[in-house]
């Protein structure tokens, strides 16, 4: 979902193709464009970082053409269908630094692209108003998922109000965003985005995680710090559709295990029960993480699970465990 390459160099696209060719993967590999596809202009021809001389002879069209050739698409926005489910891919049609020196990664969606999105949503909704419609866009919507409530992720889209005006009436939309690399263990990794004047259910928004480097909040004053896995961060999603229901699994590819599951049903979302068990011989919870909390039946308090010093429970106790933020 964007940032296929670090800088948008042709050699990097070639590297991605070689990796795909050498490894097993799903038959269909589709992509959206990200901001890193435009970073080649930060470097000189001999590979030196030189932002003061940007774009260092690299044309905007060259960067778009590299991506389009790799993706096999005619435009940065396109649609696919998989087992009857629509997948709509959005993307910036300008890298704004070429057009305004004060800008950089902001997303420009043309009237043509917005009209295309509106028409597709109308068409698919008329066929089946309850069937999920999956939308992919690299950049994050403000005030939606982890990281989107603070700088620098508050103004990714130049015309976000026009985008919202289209999306607001389609609660069956599941909108996947990336860009932030924020940890999928966080409680606000997914949620509902409600727009004034739109359907009261809102549409679903989901953070896709990221690879190579993970981030999380530095605290109440903003800023970012590395997630616990740092530069070995490897998180993503697995999505399964069952009729009009969808289960989204946040997945830790470094450890090859699921983190949590989200059920989307009738345009409503619910965190599914965490994958934990009880060891009755030791009176402890097995499989809980620091991103979970527990409650002992008969009490009102929820406590953060301490993996380094896990709680022990005396006698026969019923213990409830949930992901933080439920």
N, C-alpha and C positions, 0 to 999 in steps of 0.2 A: 504494500500500500504506500508506495513512494520511497524515495531514498534508496533506489536500487543500487546506486553507485555512491562513492564518497564525494566525487567532484564532477561527474558527468564526462569524464575522459573516455575516448573511444576504447582505449586499452582496458578500461574497467568494465565496460559493457561486454567486451570479449571475454574477460575473466569470468563474469557471471554466466555467460553462455557455456564456457568450458565446465564450470562446476555443475550446472544443470545437466550437461551431457554425460558427465561421469557418475551421477548419482540418481537413484530412484526418486521419482516425484510424481504427483498426479498428472494425468494426461493433459489437462488444461492448466496452463500457467498464464494468468492475466495480470495486468498491473495498472497502477495509477502513477502519475508523475509526482515527484516530491521536490523540495527546495534544493537538495544536494545535487540534483541533476543539472544545476546551473552554476556550480562553484568552480568550474574549470577556469573561468575568467580571473580568478584570484591568483593564478600561477603563471609564471613566464614560460616560454617555450622550452627552456632548459630545466624546468621543474622547481623553480625558486618561488617561494611565497612572496607576492608583491601586490598587496591590496591597493597601495597608493597609485599604481599604474593600471588598475582595473579598467577595461576588461582584457588587457594584454593581447589584443588582436583577436580575441575569440568572439565571433558573431553570435547574436541571440539565435538566429535561424539555425546555426550549426548545432547548438545544444538541443533545440527542439527536434531537429532531424535525426540526431543520434538516438534520442529516446524513441521516436516514432519507428525508426528502423528496427530497434531492438524489440519493441512491443508488437510490431506488426499491425499497428493501427494507423488510420488516416488522420485521426484527430486525438487530442489528449482526453476528450470525453467520448465515451462509447458504451455500448450495452452488450451484455451476453445473457444467455439463458442456460441454466443448469438444472436438469430434471424438472423443467417447467417453472423454476423460480427465476425471477428477473434480477440481474445484477447490473447496476448502473455505476459507471466510473466517472468521476469529475476530476477536473484539473485546471490549473492556471494556464491561461493562453498568452500571458506575457510574463517575463521576468522583470519586475518593476524597476529594478536598478538601472536597466537600459533606458527607461523612460523618465525616471525621476531620481536624481542622485541622492535624495533623502530617503528613498525607499530601498527595500531589498527583497524579502521573502513574501511580501503580501500577495494574496491570491486575487487574480483578475478573472472573473467569469463574465464572458460576453453576454449580451442580450440573446444571442443565438443559442448559446449553451443553456442559459436559464430557460428559454422557451422550449428547448429540447427536453430538459428535465421535467418541466411542467406537463408537456404533452405525454411523455412516457408514464408519469404518475397517473394522469387521467386515464390513459388507455388501460394500464394494468389494473387500476382500481375498478374500472367498469367491468373487466373480465371477472374479477373476484376481489371484492373490497376487503376481505379478511386475509388474503394470502400475503405473506411477508414480501416486502420489496427491500432488497439489500443495496445500500448505497455505500460507495467507497470514495473517500477523499483524504488525501494525506494530511492536510492541515486540520487543526482542532477547532471546533466551534467554541466561542467564548462561554464561560460559565456552564460547562457541560460535564466533562470528565476530569480525572486527575490532572492537575497542572494548568487547567484552563481558566482558573480564577485569579491568576496573577500574571504579571509581566514575565516573559515577553509574549504570552499567548492570548492576550485580550483582544487583539485586532488583526487576526490572521487574514480575514476576508475583507476586501475593499467594499463589497456590496452585500454584507451579510444580511441586511434587512430584506433585500429582494429574495435572497435564498430562503430565509425564514418564511416569507410570505407564500412561497411555493410549498414548503415542507409542512406547514402548520396544520393542514387539513388531512394529513395522512398518518394516522397512528400506527399503521402496519409497517411503516418504514423502520428499518434497522440501519443506523448510520454509523459506519466504522471510520474512526479517525486514528491517526498515528502522530508523528512529529515530535511529541514530547519525550518519548522513551520513559515515561513514568511507570513505576512498578505496578504490576497487575495484582499484587497482594493488597494494595490500598483499597479502602472501602468504597471510594467513589470511582472505581475503574469503569463502571457502567451506571446508567441512570435513565431518567426521562427528561426530555427537553420540551417544556411547554411554552408555547408562544401565545401572547395575548391575541384574542380573537379567533384562535384556532381550536382544534378538537381538544376537549378537556383531558383526554388521555395523554396527549403529547406523543412524540415519537421517541424511539429508543436510541440512545447513543452509547457506543462502546469503544473503549481504548484498546488498541491492538498490541500494546507493549512495544517491543523493539529488540534489536540485537546489538551486540558489541558494547554499548554503554547504557546503563540504566540510571534513572534520576528519581529524586523525590524532593519534597519541600525542605528548605533549610530552616523553616520555622515560621512563626506568625508574621514576621516582617518581610516575608517573601524570599526570593532567591532559591537556588537549587543546590543540592549536594548529591553525590553518587549514591545510588541504591546499594544495598549490602554486597551484591555480586560485582559491583564496579564494572570493569571493562570486560568481564566474562559473562555479562548479562545476556540471557537468551530466552526471551519470552514471546509468546504469540497466542493465537487463538485456534481452536478447532470448533467448527460450526456444524451442527446437525439439524436438519429440518424434518419434522414429522407432521405432514399435512400443514395445518396453519400454526403449529407450535414449533418453537426453535429452542435448542439448547446450545448456549455458547460456553465453551470451556476455556478458561484462562489456563494456559499450559506453560510449564517450566521445561524448556527443551534442554537445559543444562543438566537437570536431574531426571529428565524423562518422566515427569509426573504432572498430574493435574493440580492446579492451585485452587480453583473454585469453579462452580457452575452457575450459570444464570438461565432461568427458564423464562421464555417470552411466550405468553399465551393470551389470546384475546387482547393484544396490545398492552397487556400488563406484565410487569417483570417481578421476579422473585428470586432471591438467592436460594440455591438448593443447599440441602444439609451438607456440612463439611464431611470429608472422608476420614472419620476418626473412629476408634474402637476403645473399649474398656478392657484393661488388664485386671481382672478380678483378683488374681493372685497377689498383685502388687498394689492394688487400689490406685492406679494411675490411668490417665488418658493417653492413648497411643496415637500418634499422628498429628497432634495439635501443634500449632505454630504460634509465634508471637503476634500474628495477625488475627488470632482468634481469642475469644473470651468465653468464660464458663460461669455457670450459675448452679448452685446446689438447691435442689427442690426444697421449698419451704422458706427460702430467703429471697430478698429483693435485689441483692447486689450482683452485678456482673463484674468479673475480674479478668484482667488481661492474663493470658497464659504465659508463664515464664518457662521457656524451653530449657534454659540452663538450670533452673531450680523448679522442676515441675511439682505441682501440688499433689498431695496424697490425701485420700479421703477415708476416714475411719468408718468401719461397719458398712452396712447396706445403705448406699446413698444413690439417689437418682441425680445424675449430673447432666446438665444441658450445655451444649457447645454450639457456638455460632461464629460466623465471620464478623469481624468488627464492622460496624456501620449498618447492620441489618435492622 
